[in-house]
Amino acid sequence: MNKAFEKVKPAFQAFAANKYVSAVRDGFIACMPIIIFSSIFMMIAYVPNAWGFHWPDAVTNTLLIGYNYSMGLLALFVAGTTAKSLTDSENVNLPKTNQINPIAVIIAAEITFIILSIMPLKTGVDLTYLGSQGLVCAYIVGLIVPMIYNFFIKNNITVKLPPQVPGNIAQSFKDLIPLGASVTIFWLFGVLFKMATGTVLPRWIIQVLSPVFTASDSYIGLCIIAGAMAFFWFLGVQGPSIVSPAVMPIMIANTAANLAQYQAGVHVSHVFAQNAMDYIMNFGGTGSTFIIAYVLIFAAKSAQLKAIGKAAVIPATFSVNEPVLFGVPLIMNPIFFIPFIITPMVNISLFKFFVTTLGMNSIMYYLPWTIPAPIGIIAATGFAPLSFLLVPLLLAVDVVIFWPFFRQYDKQLVAEEQAKAAEVAAQNAAGSIPAGAGVAAVPAGATTESAVAVAESAPSTVTNTGSTAAVTNKTLKGEQYFKDNEVNVLVLCAGGGTSGILANALNKLSKERELKLSATARAYGQDMDLIQDMDMVILAPQMDSMKGNLQKITDKYGVKLVTTTGRQYIALTNDGDMALDFVESNL
């Protein structure tokens, strides 16, 4: 199985790293604060309805202003952020003295999107397609406008002014031709398209894709999406980074449609809403791993699995499941292939059954993915009564699916640990392990668990120098480096979860020891402009497919890029001293 996985993995990594796919994903990530912010207004306006309280119409309408002019213009903003993301990729390949102006590209993308999307009315204009229903059109505009700019800038087809002209004025004239070309091309296209179809492009796209929207809400469609994300992650390629760009417009449109149904007082029926991916398909993280850490703590007999459970339980509760994925490990571990793929499919099927057959309201609000899934399901469905039954059912079903595979793996590890402990104890008794040789002494009468713990911890606390003094000197030398040098570190992962844990570990240690080390964390694609101010970028293993793209950016700014393996990265998040030494040794 591993050989088969290794053969197909490069193709999926290449797709995930494609600059156009990345621009769509990163452009949407940049607009996530808008979605979260707007949802606050909606929850204040409508969640009290679950307890029979209704605001006066005037109050509700006032609250909806915050939603309508943020989420209601989401596609307009996404057109600009997608264009900005692709522009950053194009600029990596252009000379530093002849770059595309990102601000000009954002403006051009938003102008052209408005031209394509606004529908004239007798009394004004219809702004419907500037919101969630215009997302696909926004992506198209956001990808094409930077390509137009790249053509003109790369070939120096611009208005050139004498060198005596101030730079800001010269830049304005330099942007004139690509801006004019972008707007003119889309204006002509919009006029001709409306003459041919009688409607605007985003509305036509929705009509054409309506069968896809419908299919995504079917049992088969939902299972394919859930299974695909888990399958890609199992191969070691961050699943949502491949699947999300394709289905995000559907999820957002369905979430808005669900809210409209709720406002109209009818059944909230669209299953594949936005948080359905975060809380149902990825119940606790991709692979629906919420229950795994708890099972490891309370049921595992293996010392390794118990230790992983203790380290992973808090992150896993908040859907940061990399400690489980890389620590157990689940990904690339054939024993867990079936439950890892099947569990998300079963979860979303149960959710659909509750919504379609039992009449439970589906998800209508968008909440941050880091909210614990059991709480998120209840809150995002507007505290639907049946959601209080669905959550414990999902927990129970997930345990049942994973249990036989977990028990088999646990037995396998227990046998390996017993053999290893016996070997260490025998060598120690025979005196064959000299002091300071890289393996700590095992006390007489040590249990299997303690022996394994000592044996496994030794390599991380004792170096190959052959003396404890050398370790102390190395640590002092590393700390002195950060007392003398100001170092800025950026940690990048998929969603900002595990990267935040690692950055916090470094910052905590830096503050305690008065070091000049500062670390920050981001989701890949978020605030990438920070890279130019960093000394080092640490890339989490789940984003390994982005290594090539990121290397171009770090090379451009002369920043050190360091990649990590799965267990290494999780170990760094749990050990500040190890993380500090890792940074120092790689600079």
Secondary structure, DSSP 4 states (H G I P E B T S, - for coil): -HHHHHHHHHHHHHHHH-HHHHHHHHHHHHTHHHHHHHHHHHHHHHGGGGGT----HHHHHHHHHHHHTTGGGHHHHHHHHHHHHHHHHHHHTS-TTS---HHHHHHHHHHHHHHHH-EEETTEEE-GGGSGGGHHHHHHHHHHHHHHHHHHHHTT-S----TTS-HHHHHHHHTHHHHHHHHHHHHHHHHHHHHHHSS-HHHHHHHHHHHHHHHHTSHHHHHHHHHHHHHHHHTTS-HHHHHHHHHHHHHHHHHHHHHHHHHTTS----SS-HHIIIIIITTTSTTT-TTHHHHHHHH--SHHHHHHHHHHHHHHHTT--HHHHHHTT-TT-GGGHHHHHHHHHHHHHHHHIIIIIS------S---TTS-HHHHHHHHTTS-TTHHHHHHHHHHHHHHHHHHHHHHHHHHHHHHHHHHHHHHHHHHHTT-S-TTSSSPPPPTT--HHHHHHHHHHHHHHS-TTS-HHHHHHHHHHHHHHHHHS-EEEEEEESSSSHHHHHHHHHHHHHHHTT-SEEEEEEETTSSGGGGGG-SEEEEPGGGGGGHHHHHHHHHHHT-EEEE--HHHHHHHHH-HHHHHHHHHHH-
